[in-house]
Amino acid sequence: MSPKPEPSLEQCLPEGQLVNRAWLLARGFSRFRVDYALRAGKLETVARGVYRRPGPPLKWEHVVYSLNEMSCPVRVGGRSALELQGLAHYLPAGGVRRIGLYGAAKVPAWVIDFPAPFRFGIYNRRIFDALPEMAVEPKPFGAWDWPIPHSTPELALLELLAGVREAADFSVVNKLFEAAVNLRPEMLRALLRTCTQVKAKRLFLWFSDRHGHDWRQVLETNDIDLGRGKRMLIKGGAYDATYQITVPREMADGSEQSLY
């Protein structure tokens, strides 16, 4: 019986996908074969220990898909997910595309300094005990319909709120909530119950009350743990007694007062 032919790079490695040596080794490519492919121009180095087949310029979707294929589960979340799903189309955009990557996995250092016309922001702080299964949705990309994980709008808003630190952040989130007219109450309730960050939950409900979309009227929050004590989110801001947080004075409804 003749030996089984070794797989070729063209058979195993789709154009655009990034891989490391561990990925190649698991598919039968020895160190010698990888080195030979690099010398022959069949593989090119993208970053130290990361390779791809030569081809068109890489897009950020290639990187996100490849990370998940290399056992680094990440998703597009926060403001990036909202922009890509049409909820932030009127917000001012910068010159360099910035993609927020969320997940508990430790992202390789080369991703942060990736030499491309886009940049990745890494957010791996754990703020949920466990995500509901439907809180992350795959979006197809490219000719192969590669599944790129994206946070749903409900999850993305909570992810964004977890990082609010100054008045400018309130302004951005306010515009996003203005557009968030079709959120799902059941999904929101599930996320709020498993979210562990008090600030994000209080801010979510404060913005929800501020905009009063139809979904807010049916969102059950009686058993949502909002923690105890006051939170000074904006120094010198107005104090909201309902959620015990400070908010920018220009966004206060007149019933708030100074916390200090």
N, C-alpha and C positions, 0 to 999 in steps of 0.2 A: 504494500500500500504506500503510495507516494505521500510525503509529508504535506500537511495542510499549509497552503501558502500564507505568508505573513500578511496582515492587513496593511493597506497603504494609507498614507495620510489623507489622501483624497476621499477614501472610503470612511474614515473614522472622524475626521475633523472638518466640520462645515466651515466655509469661508466666513470670516468675521469673528469666530469664537476664539477666545483666549484660553490657554491651558497652561498648566505647570507640569513639571516632570512627573509628579505623582500621578496626575491624570493620564499622561502618556504611558507610564510604566504599567498602570492597571489595564491598559489596552494592548499590551504586548510590545511596546516600543522601549527597547533597552537604551541605556545611556549612550552606547556606541551609535545606535540608529538615530537618536536625537541629534548627537553631535554631527553625524554625517549629513542629516537633513539641513542643519544650520549652515554647514560649509557649502552644501549644494544649492542653497537659496530656496529650498522647499519650505523652510521655516524661517521666521525672522523674530528677533528678540524685541519685545514690547517694553518689558521692564526686567529687572534681574530675576531670572528663573521663570519668566512668563513669556509665552510664545504664541504665534499665530501663523497661519499660512499667508503669504503676501497677497494683498488684494486692495480693494478700495479703502478710503479713509474710515477709521473706526467711528462709530457713533456710541453715545453713552449707553444705549440699549444693549449693544454688544457686551459691554463691560458688566452690566447688571446681570444679564443672563449668564455670562461666564462665571461670575462669582458664585451664583447659585449652583451651577454645574460642578464647581470645585469645592463643594461642601461648605460654602460660606453664605448661609441664607440671609438675604437682605431684601428689602422692598423699597420702592419709591414711595415716600410718605410726606407728611406735612404740607408745606406750601407747594412743593413741586407736584405732588399728587393732585392738589386742587387746581393748579394751573393747567395740568395736562387733561383734566376732566372738565375744563371750561368754566370753573367757578372764579377764576382770577384773571380773566382775559383783559380786564381794564386796569389792572394794577401796573405801575411803571416797571419796565424790565431793564436790567442792566446789560452791559455789553457782552459779558461772559455768562453762558448758561450755567446755572448752578443747580445740581440735582441733589436733593436730600435723601440719603440712604438711612433707613431705620431697621433695627433688628438687634438682637442680643449678641450676635456673633462678633468676634474680633475681626475687623476688616484689615487685610494686609496693608502695610505702609505704602506700597506702590500706588494704591488707589488714590490716596490723598494727594500725591504729587503727580498725578497722571498728566503726561504732556499732550494736551489736547485743547480744543477751543471750548471745553466745558470743564467744570470743577465739581467735585463731589463734597458735600457736607456730610459728616458721619455723626449719627445720633444713635448711640447704643445704650442709652440709659433705660433701664427697665421700669416702666410706669404702669404695667398691667400684670396681674397675676397670671392670666391666660387670655389670649385673644379669642373671641368667637370665630368659628370657622369661616363665616362669610364676611369677616371684616377686612380680608385681603382678597383682591380679585386679580386674576391674570389678564393682562392685555396683550393680544397677539402682536408680534413684531416681525417684519421682514417676510421674505418669500417662504420661510419655513414655519411661519406663525409661532415663533418662539414665545413662550409665556413669560411675560415680564411682570412680576408681582407688584401691585399697586395697592396702597391703602385706599379703602373706600372713603368718600367725603366725610362720613361720620368719624371714622378713625383719624383721618388726616387733620381734622379740626382739633381734636384732643391732643394730637401730637404737637401741633403748632402752639396750642395754648400752654403746653408744658414748658415751652421756651420763652414765654413772654417775660420781658425784663424791664421795658421802658415804655414811655408814652407812644413812641413811634410804632411799637409793636401793637398797641391797642388800636391804632388807626388802621393798620393793615388788616387785623382780625375783624374789625368792625365792617369793613367793606366785604370781606369774605362771608360773614354772617348775613349781610344784606342780600347776598346772592344765594344763600343756602335755603331755598324755599322748599326743597323736595327731600329733606332728610327723612329717614325711616325711624319712627319712634321705638320700634322693637329693637333695632340695632343700637340705637343710642342708649336705651335702658341697659342692654347687655354690656355695653362698653363702660358705662358709668359705674356699674356694679363691680366690674373687675379692675377698674382703674385705681391705682394706689396713690396717685398724686392729688392731694387735696386742692392745691392751687388750680390745676387744670379743671377739676370738676366744678369748683366754685365759679371760675371764670366762664365756663361753658354755660352754666345756668344763668349767670348775670347777662351775658350776651344774648342768650335765648329769650330772656324776659324783655330785654331792650328792643328786640326786633319783632317778637310776637308772631312768628310764622304759625301756620295752622298746626304743624306737628308739635309745637310747644304746648298747645292746649290739651293734647292727649298723652303727653309724655309723663309717665308715672315716676315720681322721684321720692316717694315717701321712705323707701328703704335704702336710699343712696347715702353712704357714709361721707359726710362733708367735714369730718374732723371737728376739732374744738379750737377755740381761741381765735384771735384776730390775726390777719395777715396784711402787713404793709407791703403791697406790691409796687406802689408808686410813692416815692418820698414826697411829702407835702401834698399828696392827692386828697380827694374827697372820700370820706368813709361811707361805705354802703353797709347799713346795719343788717340787712337781710342775709347777706353772704359774708359779712365780716371781713371785707377786703377794701383796700383803697384803690380808687380808679382816677384817671385824669380828670381834673376839674371841668375841663371843657366838654367832657362826655357825661358829666353828672346830670341828674334830672332835677336837681334843686333840693331834694330831701336829704342829701348826704351832708356830712359834716367832717371837719378835720379830725384825724385820729390822734394827732399830737399837736 
